[in-house]
Amino acid sequence: MVENRPGASGTIGSDEVAKAVPDGHTMLVGPASIVSVPHLYPKLPYDVTKSLAPVIAIGSTSMALVVHHAMPVNTVQEFIAYAKARPGVLNYGSPGSGTHHHLCMELFKQQTAIDVVHVPYKGSSGATNDFIAGHIPTMFVPVHIALPMLKGGQIKMLGVTFRDRHPLFKEFPTLHEQGITGYDVDLWLVLWTTAGVPADIIGKYNAVVRELIAQPDMAQALANQGVIATPGTPEAFGKLVVEDYERWGKVIRAANIKAD
């Protein structure tokens, strides 16, 4: 049975799984934002690093730094120089405060010392439409969302957020290789269960999902959304969860980001 439990940036569904009986019968498919949300809602009734247990990483994709086609820049370094010459003048859009679109730019700002102003929207469509229309000159968007706009000549794609080039889009350079050393943002998608579920049950789920995402039709379905399959052990992904939790906490605190 699949139950959709939307609301509060995914915390309602996450809370149900966190409080479920740890018998392996309750699972959660959760995006990378699951580790940034607790820093925006500090009074959550669960601890994402202790109340939930990762089972397997289903897939990963990258964000892309894009600019409107009319901007006179073609590389990341040109964009940085352009922004530094106009502190506080350029705006960037996002679907809302605390989204990865927002956090990626704040991380970029902190690593490059540029001053661009956040314009939060209530959802992706408004931000994307204003970006295409040229009302906001830049933003971060998922790479598969950027591609149609790039092919239509509406934008320029300056770089992707993976440390290494995206396996599905190898023609696009990364921010890291263009001088933003260590910049590495992975929009992972993970299957979780309740903390305390026995390791042998988690291992069985891990094996089954590995088989599923290895099937050609599943790999193609993921690729259609710019996602690459990234199966691994629960232990290995658990380390990444802690790293991302700490990394986004630092970004959010440094930028004084509050939930909408």
C-alpha positions as CSV (number, residue, x, y, z in Angstrom):
1,M,0.0,0.0,0.0
2,V,1.2,3.5,-0.9
3,E,0.0,6.4,1.2
4,N,0.7,10.0,0.2
5,R,1.3,12.1,3.3
6,P,2.2,15.5,2.0
7,G,2.7,18.7,4.1
8,A,5.2,20.7,6.0
9,S,8.0,20.0,3.5
10,G,7.7,16.2,3.9
11,T,7.9,16.2,7.7
12,I,4.4,14.7,8.2
13,G,5.2,11.6,6.3
14,S,8.7,11.3,7.8
15,D,7.2,11.6,11.3
16,E,4.8,8.7,10.6
17,V,7.7,6.4,9.6
18,A,9.9,7.6,12.4
19,K,7.2,6.6,15.0
20,A,6.2,3.4,13.3
21,V,6.7,0.0,14.8
22,P,10.2,-1.1,13.8
23,D,9.1,-4.3,12.1
24,G,10.1,-3.3,8.5
25,H,6.5,-2.9,7.3
26,T,6.6,0.9,7.1
27,M,8.9,2.5,4.5
28,L,9.5,6.0,3.3
29,V,10.9,7.3,-0.1
30,G,12.6,10.5,0.9
31,P,14.6,13.2,-1.1
32,A,17.7,14.9,-0.1
33,S,15.7,17.7,1.5
34,I,14.9,15.3,4.4
35,V,18.3,16.3,6.0
36,S,18.0,20.1,5.5
37,V,14.4,20.5,6.7
38,P,15.2,19.8,10.4
39,H,17.4,22.9,10.4
40,L,14.4,24.9,9.2
41,Y,12.0,23.4,11.6
42,P,14.1,22.9,14.8
43,K,11.1,21.6,16.8
44,L,10.4,18.5,14.8
45,P,9.2,15.5,16.8
46,Y,11.8,13.2,15.3
47,D,15.6,13.2,14.7
48,V,16.3,12.4,11.0
49,T,19.8,11.0,11.9
50,K,18.5,8.8,14.7
51,S,14.8,8.1,14.1
52,L,15.1,6.9,10.5
53,A,17.3,4.2,9.0
54,P,18.5,4.4,5.4
55,V,17.8,1.2,3.4
56,I,19.2,2.0,0.0
57,A,20.0,5.0,-2.2
58,I,17.7,4.7,-5.2
59,G,19.3,7.4,-7.4
60,S,21.0,10.7,-7.6
61,T,20.8,13.8,-9.8
62,S,22.5,17.2,-10.0
63,M,21.4,20.8,-9.9
64,A,22.7,23.2,-12.5
65,L,23.7,26.9,-12.2
66,V,21.9,28.7,-15.1
67,V,21.6,32.3,-16.3
68,H,19.2,34.0,-18.6
69,H,20.4,33.9,-22.2
70,A,20.8,37.7,-22.3
71,M,23.4,37.8,-19.5
72,P,26.8,38.6,-20.9
73,V,28.5,35.6,-19.2
74,N,29.4,32.2,-20.5
75,T,31.4,30.6,-17.7
76,V,31.2,30.3,-13.9
77,Q,34.2,32.6,-13.4
78,E,32.7,35.2,-15.8
79,F,29.5,35.0,-13.7
80,I,31.4,35.5,-10.5
81,A,33.2,38.5,-11.9
82,Y,30.0,40.0,-13.2
83,A,28.2,39.6,-9.8
84,K,31.1,41.0,-7.8
85,A,31.1,44.1,-10.0
86,R,27.4,44.6,-9.1
87,P,27.1,43.7,-5.4
88,G,23.4,43.4,-4.2
89,V,22.1,44.2,-7.7
90,L,21.5,40.8,-9.2
91,N,18.5,38.7,-8.0
92,Y,18.1,34.9,-8.1
93,G,14.9,32.9,-7.8
94,S,13.9,29.7,-6.0
95,P,10.6,27.8,-5.4
96,G,10.8,28.9,-1.8
97,S,13.1,29.4,1.2
98,G,15.0,26.3,2.2
99,T,14.6,24.5,-1.1
100,H,17.7,23.0,-2.7
101,H,17.4,25.7,-5.4
102,H,17.9,28.2,-2.6
103,L,20.5,26.3,-0.6
104,C,22.7,25.6,-3.6
105,M,23.0,29.4,-4.3
106,E,23.7,30.2,-0.7
107,L,26.4,27.6,-0.6
108,F,27.8,29.1,-3.9
109,K,27.6,32.6,-2.4
110,Q,29.5,31.4,0.7
111,Q,32.3,29.8,-1.4
112,T,32.6,32.7,-3.9
113,A,31.8,35.8,-1.7
114,I,29.3,37.2,-4.3
115,D,26.3,39.2,-3.2
116,V,23.1,38.2,-5.1
117,V,19.6,38.7,-3.6
118,H,17.2,35.8,-3.0
119,V,13.7,36.1,-4.5
120,P,11.5,33.2,-3.1
121,Y,8.5,32.1,-5.0
122,K,5.6,29.8,-4.0
123,G,6.6,26.9,-6.2
124,S,8.8,26.1,-9.2
125,S,6.5,27.4,-12.0
126,G,6.5,31.0,-10.9
127,A,10.2,31.1,-10.5
128,T,10.9,29.3,-13.8
129,N,8.5,31.5,-15.7
130,D,10.0,34.7,-14.4
131,F,13.5,33.4,-15.0
132,I,12.7,32.6,-18.7
133,A,11.1,36.0,-19.1
134,G,14.3,37.6,-17.8
135,H,12.8,39.1,-14.6
136,I,15.4,37.2,-12.6
137,P,18.8,36.6,-14.2
138,T,19.9,33.4,-12.5
139,M,19.0,30.4,-10.4
140,F,19.8,26.8,-9.7
141,V,17.5,24.2,-11.2
142,P,17.6,20.4,-11.6
143,V,19.7,19.6,-14.6
144,H,17.0,17.7,-16.5
145,I,14.7,20.8,-16.1
146,A,17.4,23.0,-17.4
147,L,18.0,21.0,-20.6
148,P,14.8,21.8,-22.5
149,M,15.3,25.5,-21.7
150,L,18.9,25.3,-22.9
151,K,17.9,23.6,-26.1
152,G,15.3,26.3,-26.7
153,G,17.9,29.0,-26.4
154,Q,16.3,30.5,-23.3
155,I,19.2,30.0,-20.9
156,K,22.9,29.3,-20.6
157,M,24.0,26.4,-18.3
158,L,27.2,27.3,-16.5
159,G,27.9,24.2,-14.5
160,V,26.4,21.3,-12.6
161,T,26.7,20.6,-8.9
162,F,28.1,17.1,-8.9
163,R,31.8,17.0,-8.0
164,D,32.4,14.8,-11.1
165,R,30.5,15.2,-14.3
166,H,27.0,13.9,-14.4
167,P,27.1,10.4,-16.2
168,L,24.0,11.3,-18.3
169,F,25.2,14.8,-19.2
170,K,29.0,14.5,-19.5
171,E,29.2,17.5,-21.8
172,F,28.5,19.9,-19.0
173,P,31.4,20.9,-16.7
174,T,31.0,20.9,-12.9
175,L,31.4,23.9,-10.6
176,H,34.2,22.1,-8.8
177,E,36.3,21.8,-12.0
178,Q,35.7,25.4,-12.8
179,G,37.3,26.6,-9.6
180,I,34.6,26.2,-6.9
181,T,36.7,23.7,-5.1
182,G,34.9,21.0,-3.3
183,Y,31.4,22.1,-4.5
184,D,29.4,18.9,-4.6
185,V,25.6,18.7,-4.2
186,D,23.8,15.4,-4.9
187,L,20.0,15.4,-5.0
188,W,19.7,11.8,-3.8
189,L,16.5,9.8,-3.4
190,V,16.5,7.2,-0.7
191,L,14.4,4.4,0.7
192,W,14.1,4.7,4.5
193,T,12.6,2.7,7.3
194,T,12.1,3.1,11.0
195,A,15.2,3.1,13.2
196,G,15.5,-0.2,15.1
197,V,14.4,-2.4,12.2
198,P,16.6,-5.5,12.3
199,A,19.6,-5.4,10.0
200,D,18.6,-8.7,8.2
201,I,15.3,-7.2,7.2
202,I,17.0,-4.0,5.9
203,G,19.4,-6.2,4.1
204,K,16.6,-8.0,2.3
205,Y,15.0,-4.8,1.2
206,N,18.4,-3.5,0.0
207,A,18.9,-6.7,-2.2
208,V,15.4,-6.5,-3.7
209,V,15.7,-2.8,-4.6
210,R,19.1,-3.4,-6.1
211,E,17.5,-5.9,-8.5
212,L,14.7,-3.6,-9.3
213,I,16.8,-0.5,-10.2
214,A,19.2,-2.7,-12.2
215,Q,16.4,-3.6,-14.7
216,P,16.7,-1.7,-18.0
217,D,13.2,-0.2,-17.9
218,M,13.7,1.1,-14.4
219,A,17.1,2.6,-15.3
220,Q,15.5,4.3,-18.3
221,A,12.7,5.6,-16.2
222,L,15.2,7.2,-13.8
223,A,17.3,8.5,-16.7
224,N,14.2,10.3,-18.1
225,Q,14.3,12.4,-15.0
226,G,18.0,12.9,-15.0
227,V,18.5,10.4,-12.3
228,I,21.3,7.7,-12.2
229,A,20.9,4.6,-10.1
230,T,23.2,4.6,-7.1
231,P,22.7,1.4,-5.1
232,G,25.0,0.9,-2.1
233,T,25.0,-0.4,1.5
234,P,22.8,1.2,4.2
235,E,26.0,1.9,6.2
236,A,27.7,3.8,3.4
237,F,24.7,5.9,2.8
238,G,24.2,6.5,6.5
239,K,27.6,8.3,6.5
240,L,26.5,10.6,3.6
241,V,23.3,11.4,5.5
242,V,25.2,12.7,8.5
243,E,27.6,14.7,6.2
244,D,24.8,16.4,4.3
245,Y,22.9,17.0,7.5
246,E,25.9,18.8,9.0
247,R,26.7,20.6,5.7
248,W,23.3,22.1,5.2
249,G,23.0,23.0,8.8
250,K,26.1,25.2,8.5
251,V,24.8,26.8,5.3
252,I,21.4,27.5,6.8
253,R,22.8,29.0,9.9
254,A,25.4,31.1,8.1
255,A,22.7,32.5,5.7
256,N,20.1,32.9,8.6
257,I,17.5,31.0,6.5
258,K,14.0,30.6,7.9
259,A,11.2,28.5,6.7
260,D,8.4,30.2,4.7
